[in-house]
Amino acid sequence: MTASKFLTENTLKEADWELDFYSRPVMESDGKKRWELLISSTENFSGEKPFQWEKICPAAEVNSIWLANAMQDAINQAQEEGWARPSKLRFWRPSMRTMIQKASEKLNIDPVSSRRTYSLSDWLAKRSIEIYPKQPGYIAGPLAPPFSPISNQPIPLPEAVRGDAWSLSTLPVGVLREADQWPIEFSSLLPIKESIDNEIEIPGIRLFSKSRALALAAWLGGLEPVFLIQEQSQLILEAGQDERWLVTDMDLITREFANKNFSKTKEQANGLQFISVQATPNEKNFTAFLMMRDLTFN
């Protein structure tokens, strides 16, 4: 390998990919609904503009072969723009799972069924307002019901990963903006919009475990956490494609604290939340710090 080629390959930007391959609220001239592939790289903490790629698929060619070829085109384009080949690809529509898995495996990309697709969800929401309504053949309202995960009964967190203790907590946005400088062994940080006030408190949960902090951090990361939600007296972690984990039952005071802070951040701070893992409450280092966002999928 030449020195210049080595330098080029090692300066490419790296990121996971998020993909949606589905019909849109636009009717084509042949009377068939438009199918569209959208790919976005996962945004990093700096808020750098992600790689975005789109391609319309003829309705008669909606299959894993077309998808694999289109994904290869996207890989080629991404590399021209300075992005490395992705190793992981997230998607959330259960009806497209088999097709996406087949296409991803042909390209040696790890497909992950997960709603942790914040970059793509933002892009889709923007297109639904700014792009599709301006297209010839636009149909007001979705062609298919919006995807909504089945509200499964939450499963209690396994004993092995509950830790020694936990607490609800908040962090000011101004402090959270410095998270990339904290001592964290395992992190998954999200960009914070410049428009969000530094004084707004971001809610989350802190988990503590003297002997199993690393194992707990690894389990949470593999869980694909999406957001925390309060349902009456229960605090529930939404994760993966449709998983729901019962974190804890809350007393009245804790319930009021959660309701106030989760509602406020959804209205004023883009729905930001966090989960942290530490050995003890006084520990300055984080074994894990995971940022999340309250999202609506459609």
N, C-alpha and C positions, 0 to 999 in steps of 0.2 A: 504494500500500500504506500503510495506516495505521501510525502509530508503534507502537501496541499489538500489531498483527499482526506487524510486523517483529521486535519484541522477543520475542514468543512463539516465532516460527519460529527465532530465533537462540539460544534458550536450551534447545531440545530436546536431550536426550541422544542421542549418536550411537554406533552400534555396528553391526558386521556381524551377520548372522543365521546360525544353524546349524539345519538342518532334517532331520527324519527322518519319512518317510511310509511306513509298513510295517505288516505284521500283527503282532499281539501274542499271547502265550500264553493267550488267553481265547476260549472258544467262546460265541457269542451264542445266544439262545433259538431262532433259526431254523436252527441247526446250522452256521452259517458263522463263520469266524474273524473276530475283530475287527480292523479296520483303523483306524489312529490317526495323526493328524498331530501332531507335536510340533515346536515352534519355540522356540529360545532365542537371546537375544542373546549375543554373545561377551563374556565377563567381562573387565573391565579390571583394571589392576594394583592398584587400590584395593580390589578385592574387593566392590565395590558389587553388590547383588542384581541379577541380570540380568532382563530381560523374558522371561517364559515364557508359552507359550500352547499349548493342546491342544484337539483336536476329533476326535471319532469320525466315521469315514466309513462309510456303508453299503457293504457288500461289492460291491453291484451298481453303485456309483457311483465306483469307483476309476478315475479318469481325470484328465487334465490340466485339464479344465474345472472339475470339482469342486475340484481342488487350487488353481487360480488364484483361484476365488471365496473359498475358505477363507483363502488367504493375504491377500487383500484385507481380509477381516474382521479378520485378525490385525494388519494395518497400521493399520486404523482404531482397534483397541483399544490398540495400542502408542502411537499419537499421543495418545489420551485419557490415557494414563499418563505422558506427557511424553517419549516417544521419537520421534526423527526417523525418517523412512522409510529403510529400509536400502538401500544401493547394491550390496552384495555378499551372496551367500547360499552357504554351504558345505554340502555333503552328501557322503556317502561310499558309499552303496549303488549298485553298478554296475547292478543290475537296474532301478533307478528313475531312471536318468539321463535318458532321453528324456522321461519324463513331467514330471520336475522342471524340466528345461530349458525345455520348452514353456510351463509355467505361469509360470516366472520371467520369460521373455522377454515374455509378455503384460503383465506388470506393470513392465517396464523395470528389472528387477533382474538383476545380473550373476551367473549361476550358476557356482560353482566346485566341481569334483569334487575333494574333499580330505578327508583324515582329520584335519585340524587343527581338530577340533570338540570341544575339551575340555569346554566348558560343557555341551553337549548330551549328551556321553558320560557325564558325571557324573550328570546328571539321569536318563538312561535306566537307569543302574546302580541309582540310588536307587529308581526306580519298580519295577524288577524285584524288589526286596526288600520294599518297603513298600506298593506299590499293587496290582500284578497278582495276587499270591497271595491277596489278600483279596476279589477279584472273583468273583461267581458265574460258573461255567463255566471257572474257571482250570484250565489243564492244566500239571501239573508237568513242566518241561522245555520247550524251544522247539518251536514248531510247524514251524519250518524250521531247518536247520542254521545256527549262528551264522556271520555273514559273516567270512570270513578271506581277506585278499588272497592271491593266488597268490604263492608265494615265488619271484619271478623271480630270475634270475641278476643280481647287482648289476653296474651299468655304471660303469666308471671315470669320475670327474669329468673334464669336458673340460679340456684344458690351459689354456685361456684363463681358467678360473675357479679354478684350483688355488692361485693366489697364489705368492708367493716362498718362503713357508715356512709351517709350521703346528706346533701343539703341543697336546698334551692338557693340560688344566689343571683346577683346581677353584676355587670361590669359596665362602666361608662364607655360610650363609643370612643371617646378620646384615648382611653387606655387600650381598648381593643385594637385600635389602629396600629399599635406597636407590637402586635402579637408575633410578627415574623422575627422579632428580635429577642423573644423570650426563650429560655432553655426548655425545649420540648423534644422528647424522644420521638414521638409520633404525632404529626399534625396534619390537619386538613382544613386549610383556611380559605375563606371566601372574600372576594373584594367587597369593600364598603363604599357605598356611593358618597361622593364628596358633599352632596346636599344634606346628608344626615348630620344633625347637630351632635357635637361632641359630648354634650351633657346627658343625652338620652341613655337610660340604663337598659342594657341588653340582658334578658333573663337566660338562665341555664341551670344545669345541675352539676354539682361537684361530687364525684365518687372517690372514696378513699379505701386503700387496701395496702397494708404494710407488706404482706407476703405475696400478693397476687396482682399487683398493679400492672405489671407488664402483660400478663395473660389477659387481664380485663381490658386493657387498651387494644390488644390484638383482636379480641372477640368483638369489641364495639366497632373497630374499623372494618372488619369483615361483614358486619351486620348491615352496612350501607345505611346509616342513620339519615333520615330525611328531615323530620321535625318533631318537636314535642307538642302535645295537645292536651288540654284539660277537658275531661268529660265528667261533669258533676264532681265527685270527690276523688276521682282517679287521675293520676298523671300517666300519660301513655306516650310511648315512643313509636312513631311511625317509621318503618324501615323497609329496605328492599323494595319489592314490587307491591306487596300487599300485606306485609307482616306488621303486627301490632303487639307491642310488649308493654305489660303493666309494670311501670317503674315503682309506684307506691300508691297506697291510699292516703289521702291527706286529711288532716283535721281542719277545722273551720278557719283558723288563722292562716295556715299554710295555703288553703284553698283560695282565700281572699287575696293573699300575696301573689299567687300564681295568676289568678284571673286579671288582676290589675296590670301586672307586668307583661304578660303575653299579649293582652289586648293592645296595650300601648305600643309595644314594639311592632306589632302587625300594622298599626295605623301610621306610625311615624318613622320606623327604621327598617322598612323593607322586610319585616318578619324575621329578622336575625335572632338566632339563639345559639347556645353552645352546650357542649358536654366536656367536662375535664376529668382527668384521672390523676390522682396524686397519692403518694404513700400515706401522708398525714395532712391534716388541715394547715399545719405550719410549714409544710414543705414548700420551698420556693420553686423547685423544678416541677415541670409537668411530665408525667409519663405519656399522657395524651391530651391533646386539645383539639376538639372537633367543632367546627362552626356549621350551623344548619340554617335553613330558611323555611318559613311557613309558605307553602305553595298550593296553587290550584292547578290541576292537570286537565287539559282538554284537547 
